[in-house]
Amino acid sequence: MNVSDNNHNQGASANATVTSAASCDYAAPTVTLSPANLSGAAGTKLVYTVTVVNNDSSTCNASTLMPSSSLPTGWTTAYSTTGLKLDPGASGNFTMTKTIPANAAVNTYPVSLNVSDNNHNQGASASATVTSSNASCSHAPPSVTVSPADQSGAPGGKLTYTVTVVNNDTSACAAATLAPSSALPSGWTHSFSTSGLKLAPGASGNFTMTKTIPANAAPNTYKVSVNVSDNKHNQGASAYATVTGSACTYSSPSVTISPASQSGAPGSKLNYSVTVVNKDTSSCPSATFAPSSALPSGWTTSYSTASLKLAPGASGNFTMTKTIPANAPANTYGVMVTLGDANHNQSATASATVTSSCVRAAPSLTISPGQPKRSPRHAAQLHHHRSQQGHRRLRRVHIRPQLHPPLRLDNLVLHLRTQHRPRRLSQLQHDQDHPRRRGRQHLRRECQRQRRQPQPGRLGQRHRHDRRLGPLGYPQLTQRRAGPG
């Protein structure tokens, strides 16, 4: 602040603090309409109670909410107040009266209510059912049309039509639920997008009808019919369907099994390849063949696929596995496979031979003591045979005793003694130059041992060939014969 004149000019100052008021937050009020449904005859009044709660924040001013209603259309409405004034957080109520028109049709109608001001607009709903009417109801056949008027397709194809229906009853009538049906063409399967079309008087609606052309349908033009009906109505319409191309002719598929015969022991598995050819004409749909097998009875069967889908003229194959039971006797059995669906049933056969399994048993051994002494040539004959294979490293010895009479076990003792293959003479000669490895005396003993020949023996004396080596350097059979007793 300043004060001044021509000769003076002086000022002074002070402070002022401005505080802000709390802001107001508006919120939609809560509106309920009770009861949820009222019913009455034409001309009666239906009274609903409306409850409203102001949900604004506490800093807001009171609100005056005005009621209004738009449904049911044409019904008169009255309120117990023209406006409901409520502080934030407060609640209040009023009544709304609906008058059913004298010509109102028997039906259930939606009832609406709104409360609003400059800052609010909130609604609620209920329903009203008219039980009887002073106006008369007059039923009339509905209007039914099918589009398109004509369609064409090949056997097995599907044709879809749109059906439009208009309810021509007077306004005093209740809504009608019209169920569709179709009888033509005879034998054709059909389906609808709805099981029933509900229409109020004067209303319209539509649904689809799908017709499936049979696979064996002959080329021709067929009439297509549709009807809609309830207990008060029955109205039909028609269109056409043209079948093009040739009719489908089903034929038995070609089925083969390979190999034609197999064999195996009990418990083993036999795999058969099954080839299938679809012989239907080209106008037929694809066929799905499911395999099954009844023979051999009691054998378990598995398949590489549960079904085989083939177009006309196409072929395919799968594997069938048969498991031979563990107790199956040796024999030849018939194997059968069957392919089928609703229009086909064809079989093919092969065979399976069960071979006898090997059953090992303990050998019989009889020892008879006190047998008379026999000459060794009568007691046993030993046949030695050597064969050389590969790199001359294999040696076999066959022993075939002739037991006539039975040979006492203590008269024949066979021994195989393991010896290391001796070093060759050239290697030993080389060792002579290396005294640290072998001496000259040891070299002489090795050479003498290789040249030593067996001496013939007599009956009752021991014969040893332990130190004799074969041509490959491996030990020979050691043979001993004991004397009498």
C-alpha positions in Angstrom: 0.0 0.0 0.0 1.3 3.5 -0.9 0.4 7.1 0.2 1.6 10.0 -1.8 1.1 13.7 -2.8 3.3 16.1 -4.7 5.8 16.1 -2.0 5.5 12.6 -0.4 5.4 8.9 -1.5 5.5 6.2 1.2 4.4 2.5 1.1 3.8 -0.5 3.5 3.0 -4.2 3.0 1.3 -7.3 4.7 0.5 -11.0 3.8 -2.7 -12.8 2.9 -3.1 -16.6 2.8 -5.7 -18.2 0.4 -6.9 -21.7 1.5 -8.7 -24.1 -1.0 -12.1 -25.8 -0.3 -12.4 -29.6 -0.5 -13.5 -30.8 -4.0 -16.8 -32.6 -4.7 -16.8 -36.1 -6.3 -20.0 -37.0 -8.0 -20.9 -40.7 -8.2 -23.8 -42.6 -9.9 -26.7 -43.2 -7.4 -27.9 -46.6 -6.5 -31.5 -47.3 -7.9 -33.6 -50.3 -7.3 -37.1 -51.2 -8.5 -39.3 -53.6 -6.5 -41.0 -55.9 -6.9 -39.0 -57.3 -9.9 -42.3 -58.4 -11.6 -45.9 -57.5 -11.3 -48.9 -58.9 -13.3 -52.4 -57.9 -14.0 -55.2 -57.8 -16.6 -55.6 -55.1 -19.2 -56.6 -51.8 -17.7 -55.2 -52.4 -14.2 -52.5 -50.4 -12.5 -49.2 -51.8 -11.3 -47.3 -49.9 -8.5 -43.5 -50.2 -8.1 -41.4 -48.8 -5.2 -38.2 -47.0 -6.3 -35.3 -46.7 -3.8 -32.5 -44.3 -4.5 -29.1 -43.8 -2.6 -27.0 -40.6 -3.2 -23.3 -41.9 -3.6 -21.7 -38.4 -3.9 -18.8 -37.4 -1.6 -19.6 -35.5 1.6 -18.3 -32.3 0.2 -21.0 -32.2 -2.5 -24.3 -30.4 -2.2 -27.6 -32.2 -2.0 -29.0 -33.5 -5.4 -32.6 -33.4 -6.6 -33.1 -36.5 -8.8 -36.0 -36.4 -11.3 -37.8 -39.7 -12.3 -38.6 -40.8 -15.9 -39.7 -44.0 -17.7 -39.9 -45.1 -21.4 -41.0 -48.7 -21.2 -43.4 -50.3 -21.8 -44.1 -48.2 -24.8 -47.6 -46.6 -24.8 -48.2 -47.3 -21.1 -49.1 -44.3 -18.9 -46.8 -43.7 -15.9 -47.3 -41.7 -12.6 -44.9 -40.9 -9.8 -45.5 -40.0 -6.1 -42.9 -37.1 -6.4 -41.5 -35.0 -9.2 -38.1 -34.9 -7.7 -36.3 -36.6 -4.8 -33.8 -34.4 -2.9 -31.0 -36.3 -1.2 -27.8 -35.2 0.7 -24.6 -37.2 0.0 -24.9 -40.6 1.5 -28.6 -40.3 2.1 -31.4 -42.5 0.6 -35.0 -42.1 -0.2 -37.9 -43.7 -2.1 -41.0 -43.0 -4.1 -43.6 -44.9 -6.1 -44.1 -45.4 -9.8 -47.5 -46.5 -11.1 -47.9 -48.1 -14.5 -51.3 -48.5 -16.2 -51.8 -51.5 -18.5 -53.6 -50.4 -21.7 -57.0 -51.9 -22.4 -55.8 -53.4 -25.7 -52.5 -54.8 -24.3 -51.9 -58.3 -25.5 -51.2 -61.1 -23.0 -47.5 -61.1 -22.6 -44.6 -60.1 -20.4 -43.2 -56.6 -20.9 -40.0 -54.8 -19.7 -40.5 -51.9 -17.3 -37.8 -49.2 -17.1 -37.0 -46.2 -14.7 -34.4 -43.4 -14.7 -33.4 -40.8 -12.1 -31.3 -37.8 -13.2 -30.1 -34.2 -12.7 -27.3 -32.2 -14.2 -24.7 -34.4 -12.7 -26.4 -37.8 -12.5 -28.3 -40.3 -14.8 -29.0 -43.8 -13.5 -31.6 -46.4 -14.4 -33.2 -49.6 -13.1 -35.6 -52.2 -14.6 -38.3 -54.7 -13.8 -41.1 -56.5 -15.7 -44.9 -56.5 -16.1 -47.0 -59.4 -17.2 -50.4 -59.0 -18.8 -52.6 -61.9 -17.8 -55.7 -61.1 -19.9 -56.8 -58.6 -22.5 -60.0 -56.9 -23.3 -58.9 -56.8 -27.0 -59.5 -60.0 -29.0 -56.6 -62.0 -30.4 -56.9 -63.2 -34.0 -54.3 -65.8 -35.2 -53.2 -65.7 -38.9 -50.9 -68.0 -40.9 -47.4 -66.7 -40.8 -45.6 -65.7 -44.0 -42.8 -68.2 -44.9 -40.2 -67.8 -47.7 -37.2 -69.9 -48.7 -34.1 -68.5 -50.5 -32.5 -69.2 -52.8 -35.4 -70.7 -54.8 -33.1 -73.3 -56.5 -29.6 -74.7 -55.8 -27.5 -77.5 -57.4 -24.9 -79.8 -56.1 -23.3 -83.2 -56.6 -24.1 -86.4 -54.6 -22.8 -86.1 -51.1 -22.9 -82.3 -51.1 -24.8 -80.0 -48.8 -27.3 -77.3 -49.8 -28.1 -74.4 -47.3 -31.4 -72.4 -47.5 -32.5 -69.3 -45.5 -36.1 -69.5 -44.2 -37.8 -66.1 -43.3 -40.9 -66.1 -41.1 -43.4 -63.2 -40.2 -45.9 -63.6 -37.4 -49.2 -62.2 -38.8 -51.3 -62.5 -35.5 -53.1 -59.4 -34.2 -51.4 -57.4 -31.5 -53.6 -58.8 -28.7 -52.1 -62.3 -29.3 -49.2 -63.6 -27.4 -45.8 -64.4 -29.0 -45.7 -67.6 -31.0 -42.8 -70.1 -31.0 -42.8 -71.8 -34.5 -40.9 -75.1 -34.9 -39.4 -76.0 -38.3 -39.8 -79.3 -40.1 -39.2 -80.7 -43.6 -40.4 -83.8 -45.5 -39.0 -83.3 -49.1 -36.9 -84.5 -50.8 -37.7 -87.9 -49.3 -34.7 -89.7 -47.8 -32.5 -86.6 -47.7 -31.1 -85.7 -44.3 -31.6 -82.1 -43.0 -30.7 -79.9 -40.1 -31.9 -76.5 -38.8 -30.0 -73.7 -37.1 -32.8 -73.5 -34.4 -35.4 -75.8 -32.9 -38.0 -73.0 -32.6 -38.4 -69.3 -33.7 -40.2 -67.1 -31.1 -42.0 -64.1 -32.7 -44.3 -61.5 -31.3 -47.3 -60.4 -33.4 -46.0 -58.5 -36.4 -42.4 -59.5 -35.8 -40.2 -61.4 -38.2 -37.1 -63.7 -38.0 -35.1 -66.2 -40.0 -33.1 -69.5 -39.6 -31.2 -71.8 -42.0 -32.1 -75.2 -43.3 -29.3 -77.5 -44.6 -30.1 -80.4 -46.9 -27.5 -83.2 -47.6 -27.7 -84.9 -51.0 -27.5 -88.7 -50.7 -24.4 -90.2 -52.3 -26.6 -92.4 -54.5 -29.0 -89.7 -55.6 -29.6 -89.7 -59.4 -29.2 -86.5 -61.4 -32.5 -84.7 -61.3 -34.4 -81.7 -59.9 -36.0 -82.3 -56.5 -38.6 -80.2 -54.6 -37.5 -79.0 -51.2 -40.1 -78.3 -48.5 -40.1 -76.5 -45.1 -42.9 -76.0 -42.5 -43.2 -73.9 -39.4 -45.9 -74.7 -36.8 -47.2 -74.6 -33.3 -50.6 -75.4 -31.8 -52.1 -72.3 -33.5 -50.1 -72.2 -36.8 -48.9 -74.5 -39.6 -47.5 -72.9 -42.7 -45.1 -74.2 -45.4 -42.9 -73.0 -48.3 -40.8 -74.7 -50.9 -37.8 -74.4 -53.1 -35.8 -76.7 -55.5 -32.5 -78.7 -55.5 -30.8 -79.9 -58.7 -28.5 -82.9 -58.4 -25.6 -82.8 -60.9 -23.1 -85.5 -61.9 -23.4 -89.3 -61.6 -24.7 -91.2 -58.7 -22.4 -92.9 -56.2 -22.1 -96.7 -56.5 -20.5 -98.5 -53.5 -18.3 -101.5 -54.2 -16.4 -103.9 -52.0 -12.8 -102.7 -51.4 -9.8 -104.8 -52.5 -8.1 -106.3 -49.4 -4.8 -108.2 -49.5 -2.5 -109.6 -46.8 1.2 -110.2 -47.2 3.0 -112.4 -46.6 0.5 -115.1 -47.3 2.0 -117.4 -44.7 4.3 -117.0 -41.7 5.6 -119.3 -39.0 6.8 -118.8 -35.5 7.1 -120.5 -32.1 4.6 -120.0 -29.3 4.9 -116.5 -27.7 6.3 -114.9 -30.8 4.7 -112.1 -32.9 3.8 -112.3 -36.6 3.4 -109.0 -38.6 1.2 -108.9 -41.7 0.9 -105.9 -44.1 -2.7 -105.2 -45.1 -3.3 -103.3 -48.3 -6.8 -101.8 -49.1 -8.1 -100.2 -52.3 -11.4 -98.2 -52.3 -13.4 -99.4 -55.3 -16.3 -96.9 -55.0 -17.2 -94.6 -58.0 -15.7 -91.1 -58.1 -19.0 -89.5 -57.0 -18.9 -91.3 -53.6 -17.5 -89.6 -50.5 -14.4 -90.9 -48.8 -14.8 -94.1 -46.8 -13.3 -94.8 -43.4 -12.5 -98.5 -43.0 -12.1 -100.0 -39.5 -10.1 -103.2 -39.2 -11.1 -106.2 -37.2 -10.0 -109.9 -37.0 -11.7 -113.0 -35.6 -9.1 -115.7 -36.6 -7.2 -117.4 -35.2 -9.5 -117.6 -32.2 -7.9 -116.6 -29.0 -4.9 -114.9 -30.5 -4.3 -111.2 -29.5 -4.3 -108.7 -32.4 -3.1 -105.2 -32.7 -3.1 -102.7 -35.6 -0.9 -99.8 -36.5 -4.0 -97.6 -37.1 -7.5 -97.6 -35.7 -9.1 -96.7 -39.1 -8.0 -96.0 -42.7 -9.7 -93.2 -44.6 -9.6 -93.5 -48.4 -11.1 -91.5 -51.2 -12.6 -93.5 -54.2 -9.8 -95.1 -56.1 -7.2 -94.5 -53.4 -5.2 -97.2 -51.6 -3.5 -97.5 -48.3 -2.0 -100.0 -45.9 -1.4 -100.7 -42.3 0.2 -103.4 -40.2 -1.6 -106.2 -38.3 0.3 -108.0 -35.5 -0.7 -111.4 -34.3 0.7 -112.8 -31.1 0.9 -116.6 -30.9 -0.4 -117.9 -27.5 2.3 -119.5 -25.3 0.2 -122.7 -25.2 -0.6 -122.9 -28.9 0.0 -126.4 -30.3 2.1 -126.9 -33.4 -0.3 -126.5 -36.4 -1.2 -124.2 -39.3 -3.9 -121.7 -38.6 -6.1 -119.4 -40.8 -5.5 -115.6 -40.3 -8.4 -113.3 -41.3 -8.8 -109.5 -41.4 -12.0 -107.6 -42.1 -12.4 -104.0 -43.3 -15.8 -102.3 -42.9 -17.9 -99.2 -42.5 -21.6 -98.4 -43.0 -21.4 -99.3 -46.7 -18.6 -101.8 -46.9 -17.6 -105.2 -45.4 -14.7 -107.1 -47.0 -12.3 -109.8 -45.6 -8.9 -111.3 -46.6 -7.1 -114.4 -45.3 -3.6 -115.7 -44.8 -2.1 -118.4 -42.7 0.2 -118.8 -39.6 2.2 -121.9 -38.8 3.1 -122.6 -35.2 6.4 -124.5 -34.9 7.1 -126.8 -32.0 9.1 -125.3 -29.3 12.3 -126.9 -27.9 11.9 -128.4 -24.5 15.2 -129.4 -22.8 15.3 -132.3 -20.4 18.0 -133.9 -18.2 19.8 -136.8 -20.0 19.5 -140.4 -18.6 22.7 -141.8 -17.1 23.0 -145.4 -15.9 26.1 -146.7 -14.0 26.4 -150.4 -13.7 29.2 -151.4 -11.3 31.0 -154.8 -11.5 31.1 -155.0 -15.3 33.5 -157.5 -16.7 36.9 -156.1 -17.7 37.2 -155.5 -21.4 39.9 -154.7 -23.8 40.3 -151.0 -24.3 39.4 -151.3 -28.0 36.1 -152.9 -27.0 35.6 -150.4 -24.1 35.9 -147.2 -26.1 37.2 -145.8 -29.4 38.5 -142.3 -29.5 38.3 -140.6 -32.9 40.3 -137.5 -33.3 39.7 -135.0 -36.1 41.3 -131.7 -36.6 40.0 -128.9 -38.9 41.7 -125.6 -39.6 39.7 -122.4 -40.5 40.5 -118.8 -40.9 44.1 -118.1 -39.9 44.8 -121.6 -38.8 43.8 -120.9 -35.2 40.8 -123.2 -34.7 41.2 -126.8 -33.6 38.3 -129.2 -32.8 38.4 -132.6 -31.2 35.5 -135.1 -31.7 35.2 -137.9 -29.2 32.8 -140.7 -30.0 32.9 -143.6 -27.5 31.5 -146.9 -28.5 29.8 -148.2 -25.3 29.3 -151.9 -26.0 29.0 -152.9 -23.2 28.7 -149.7 -21.1 32.1 -148.3 -20.2 33.0 -147.9 -16.6 33.5 -144.2 -15.8 36.8 -144.8 -14.0 38.3 -146.4 -17.1 38.3 -143.2 -19.2 39.7 -139.9 -17.9 40.1 -137.0 -20.3 42.2 -134.0 -19.4 42.9 -130.8 -21.3 45.9 -129.1 -19.9 46.5 -125.4 -20.8 50.0 -124.5 -21.9 51.4 -121.3 -23.3 52.4 -121.4 -26.9 56.3 -121.8 -27.0 58.5 -119.1 -28.5 59.7 -119.9 -32.0 63.3 -121.2 -32.5 64.3 -118.0 -34.3 63.2 -116.0 -31.3 65.1 -118.3 -29.0 68.2 -118.1 -31.2 67.9 -114.3 -30.9 67.7 -114.6 -27.1 71.1 -116.4 -27.2 72.7 -113.1 -28.0 71.1 -111.6 -24.9 72.3 -113.4 -21.8 70.3 -111.2 -19.6 67.1 -112.7 -21.1 67.9 -116.4 -21.6 71.0 -118.6 -21.2 72.3 -121.1 -23.7 71.3 -124.0 -21.4 67.7 -122.9 -21.3 67.7 -122.6 -25.2 68.9 -126.2 -25.5 66.1 -127.5 -23.2 63.4 -125.7 -25.3 64.6 -127.2 -28.5 64.8 -130.7 -27.1 61.2 -130.4 -25.8 59.8 -129.5 -29.2 61.5 -132.5 -30.9 60.4 -135.1 -28.3 58.1 -137.8 -29.7 55.6 -139.8 -27.6 56.4 -143.4 -26.7 53.8 -146.2 -27.4 52.4 -147.6 -24.2 50.8 -150.8 -23.0 47.5 -151.8 -21.4 47.6 -151.0 -17.7 50.3 -148.3 -18.0 49.9 -144.5 -18.0 50.6 -142.7 -21.2 51.4 -139.0 -21.0 51.4 -136.6 -24.0 51.3 -133.6 -21.8 54.3 -132.0 -23.5 53.4 -132.7 -27.1 52.2 -129.6 -29.1 50.1 -129.4 -32.2 51.1 -127.7 -35.4 49.7 -124.4 -34.2 51.4 -124.5 -30.9 48.3 -125.3 -28.8 48.2 -128.3 -26.3 46.9 -131.6 -27.5 44.4 -133.8 -25.7 45.9 -135.5 -22.6 44.9 -139.1 -22.5 45.1 -141.4 -19.5 44.0 -144.9 -19.0 44.1 -146.6 -15.7 45.0 -150.2 -15.1 42.6 -152.9 -13.9 40.6 -152.0 -10.8 
